[in-house]
């Protein structure tokens, strides 16, 4: 009797697992990879996340590499760039660069995709069109706007790579300073005297706006015959997208670059 009861339970469990597999879509598979994280997902974790078997996933993608490419393309397609609120062009450039930098740095795989041509030239053209339209509305020629996009894009990509590197150093060694201290132990005490003298400057986190973007913006303003007045406060450090204070930080970014619009800018806007 005991054996029959155990068999009955086993049969009930087995029969409950047999049947039509749970239906999912390719979009759900991609979304699951994004939710888990491009750094961390595996086919097994995606399957578990969706409550399906791994074999079910292979009905929608060939392998993990294809799913990674699809997930990255999805992330690039939903990049939330700043809109045209009639803000000064300098404010727009800072908003654009900082928001895109934070998106790229949130998933380093996105940086690799951009370096490899992004989600394709079609997606790049669509994103650039929005950027150029904002600057043209402020008196830039199309050629000037496109040249500005190239400069700001290079700054943004560099800022994202630097931010990823700083975060990796912090996660691995606690800070860039500690990483450097450990690196110097691999050299003789009298080696690299210049780098030992400049270690503090080397370890100081880069302020993308002050060090990279501000000179670009000031050069553009000079060519346009404008004089920009910069606010004293600095752009807040980037945070995770889930940070509850992010909207307030974004608002601070929008207010940061200039206290007022020059008269020449009003005439051209």
Number of C-alpha atoms within 10 A of each C-alpha: 6 7 7 9 10 11 12 12 11 12 11 11 11 10 10 9 9 8 7 6 11 10 9 15 11 14 12 12 22 22 18 20 26 22 14 14 15 21 12 10 17 18 18 13 15 23 18 13 14 18 13 16 15 16 11 14 22 13 11 16 16 10 12 15 10 12 24 21 17 21 24 24 19 16 20 21 15 8 13 12 17 19 13 15 8 12 16 21 23 23 17 23 26 24 22 20 25 27 20 22 24 20 21 26 23 20 18 17 17 22 22 14 17 17 10 10 12 18 19 12 10 10 15 15 11 11 15 16 14 14 22 21 16 21 24 18 14 19 17 19 14 13 11 15 21 19 13 20 20 13 14 20 17 15 20 25 19 16 25 25 17 18 23 19 15 19 16 14 17 15 11 12 15 13 17 23 17 15 15 18 14 12 10 15 9 9 10 8 10 7 11 11 10 8 13 15 10 10 15 13 10 14 15 11 13 15 17 22 21 11 11 17 22 18 12 18 21 16 12 15 16 12 8 14 12 16 15 18 14 14 13 10 11 14 21 15 10 17 13 12 12 7 10 10 11 15 11 11 17 18 11 15 20 20 18 21 27 17 12 12 16 15 11 12 18 11 9 12 16
